[in-house]
Amino acid sequence: MTYKRIIIGVIALWATVCLYGQESEVSWEKSRSTLFAVGAVDMLDTYLSPEKYKGVEFRLFSQNRKTRNAWVRTIVNQGSLVFGHNRADNNDELGGSYEFHYHLRREWTLAPEWTVEAGGGAQGSIGFLYNMRNSNNPAQARFSVTLNPSVATHYNFRLFKRSVRLHYEASAPLLGLMFSPNYGQSYYEIFGRGNYDRNIVPTTIGATPSLRHMLTFDIPLSRKPTVRTTLRIGYLGDYWQAKVNNLKYHQYSHLLVVGWTKRF
């Protein structure tokens, strides 16, 4: 598949899911989750340093889920901050990002308490990573757009006379576009002198073998069936990596998730 076809495919499918997202929301069953996550992060960006940096990550994100006629639409807005230090403990990196996720999945009921979902969607990400000691090229900009197959399942059960929901979801980038300097290329060459050198790179799953998955429990705050707010707690694993333009990137995040979910 040529790069031109990949680019056209990304733009066309992105437009399709965005147009679907503008559809009327009447008759949708809705839930909204507000979540905070914190945990360990492992980072590598060989444009800035050949060393790995390990530290802590903080995320704040919202997840809006809407269901109608066995179709489930999920929108996630997420902001994150990362702080890491190298093995010698003589340098640090600081990073931040914003991500937007849109997924549309078909839902199947396998049992009264068990459903599964499968589909796909799109993800956009923009951010930065700053190396404290670099004088030349101290920072790296990040931008990517991907198309992601996704799956999910949830199972309802009783625990201490409360109706608890176990939910799992996973997605992985299939193809997309990613910004990256080329090996040895400075940002001054790109933006100051306008020397483009394959800096917008079409990607496939082979160049970006990554996975994002989340396992959570929704626990009602009250035994009353009329209460629509639940405590959500769980684990988020986000393993992003890429190899483009002779540069390697990765960010492996293992996060504890805590928040609440309100159903309408």
N, C-alpha and C positions, 0 to 999 in steps of 0.2 A: 504494500500500500504506500503510495507516494505521500510526501509531507503535505502537498496541496490538498489531497483528499481528506487527510486527517483534520486539517484546519477547517475545511468546509463542513465536515461531519460534526465537529465540536460546536461550531457556530449554529448549525441547523438544529441540533438536538437541544442545545441551550435555549434557543428561541422557543422550541416546542414546549419545554417544561415551564418556561416563564409565562407563555401565553395561557397554558392550562391553569397556572397559579392565579390568573386574573379572573377566573370563573367565579360566578356568584357563590357566596358562602351560605346561602339559605339552605336549611335542612342538614347541615353538617353537625355531627356530634364532635364536641371540642374538648380539648384539655390543654392546659398551659403549665409548663414546668419551669421553675427558676432554680438553677443549680450552681453550686460552688464546688470547685474541685482543687485539690492540692496533692502534690506528691513528688516523686523523683523523676528527673529528666536526664537523658544522656544525649549530648549534641556533638555533631561533627560537621564542619564546613571547611573543606580543604582550600577554599579560596582565601580564607582568613588565617587558618592554621592547620597543620597536619595533626595536631593534638585533639583528643576528645575532651570535652568539658562536661562535668557532671554537677548537678545541683538540684534546685527546686523549681517547680512550676506552679503557677496559680492560674486558674481559669474561672471565668464567670460566663455562664451561657443560659439562654432560654431555648426551650423546645416547645413549639406549638404543633399539636397533633389534631388532625381533623379527619373524620371518617364519614363516608356516605356511600351507600350501595356497594359495600365490600371494597371500596377504594380508600386507601389511607394516604393522606398528604401530611408530610412532616417538614417543618421549617425550623432550622437551628441558626441562631445568631450567637457568636462566640468571640470573646476577647481573652487573650492570655498574655502573661508575663513570665519570662524565664530568667533565672540567674544561675550561672555555672562557673566552676573553677577547674583548672587543669590538674594533672597528677602531681606536678611539682609545687602546686599551691602558690604560684607566683604570678598568676594572671587570671583575669575573669572575663566572662562574656555576659552581655545583657541583651535580651531580645524581647520582642513583642509582636503580636499579630492579631488580625481580625479575620474571621472565617464566616462564610455563609453557606449553609447546606440546604438543599431542596431535594426531597425524595417523594416519589409517588410509587406506592406498592399496592398489589392486589392481595386481599385478605381471604383466607380459607379457614372455616371452622371445622376442626377435626374432632372436637368433642365439646360439650357445653362449657367446659372450663379451659379449653386449649385452642388457640388459633395460631396460624403461621402466615407470614407475609413475604412476598418476593416482588422485586421491581428494580427501579433504578432512579437516578437523579443526577444533579449537578452540584459542584462545589467550587466556590471561589475563595481565594486566600491572598491576603496582602500583609506584609510585615517587614521586619528588619532584624539583623543580628549585629551587635557592636562588640568589637574586641578592644579591651582597655589599653593594650600595649602597642597595637599596630599604629605606626605613623603613616605608612603608605597603605592605602585602602583599608582603613580601620573598620569599615562597616559594609554590610552586605544587604542589599534589598531583595525582598522575596515577593514574587507574584506568580500565581498559577490558577488555571481553570481546568477542571477535570470532569469527566463523566464517570459516574460510579454505580455499578450494580450494587444492590443492597438487599438484605434479608432481615427478618425480625420474627420473633415469636413471643407470646406471653401466656402464662399459665396462672390461673386463679385457684387458691386453696384457702382453707380455714386454719388459723393459728391463734390460739388463745381467744377463741370466739370472735376473731376479727377476720375479715375477708382480705387476704394479702395477695398482691399480684407480683409474680416474678416475670421480668421482661428482659429480653436479650435482643440486641441488634448489631449488625455488622455491615461494613461497606468497604470497598477497595477501588482505587482509581483504575479505570480501564484504558482511557486515552485522554489526552488533553494538550494544553500549552503551558510552558513554563519559562519564566525569565531567568537567564543565567549569563554572567560574563563568560567569555572563553578563557581557557587556561593562559595566564600571563597577561590578560587584558585589563587595563585600569578603567575605572569609571570615568575618568577624564577623557579617555579615548572614545568611550561610548557616547557621553553626553556633551563633552566640551568640543570634541573634534568631529563628532558624528560618524565615527568609524564603526559601522554595524558589522558584527562578526558572528552571525547565527546566534543572536542573543535572545530571540524568541524561539524556543525549541519545541517542536511537536514531540509529545511523549506517548509511549504505550506502557502497558503493564510491565514490559521487560525492562524499561528504564526507570520506572518508579514502582517497584514491588512493595506496596504499602498496605496497611490494614488499620482500620479504626473499629473498635467494638466496645460495647458497654453492657454490663449486667447490673440490673437494679432490682430492688424490692420496694414496692409501694405499700406502706403500712398506714391504715386509717388512724387519724388522731383521736377518733371517738368510735365507740361501738354502735352508735346510732346510724342506721342505714341512710338517713337523709344528709349526713355530713359528706361534703364533696371534696374536702381537702385531705391529702395524704402526705405523710413524710416519705421522701424518697432517699434511699441510701444505696451505694453500690460501688462498682469499679469501672473505670474508663481506661482502656488501653489504646493508645494512639501511636502506631509505629510507622513513621513516615521516613522514606529514604528515596534517593535519586542519584543517578550517575549520568551526567550530561556534560558535554564540552570538556571532557577529561577532568572533571571535578566531581567530588563525592560529597553528598550531603546526607545527614540523617538526624532525626530527632525522635527518640524513643521515650514515651511518657507513660508512667504507671501512676494513676491518680485515684484517690478516694473521693467519691462524689456524695454530696449531701445537699438536700434542698426540699422543695415541696412541689406538689402537683395539685392543680385545681381543675375539676371537671365541670362542664357546663351542660 
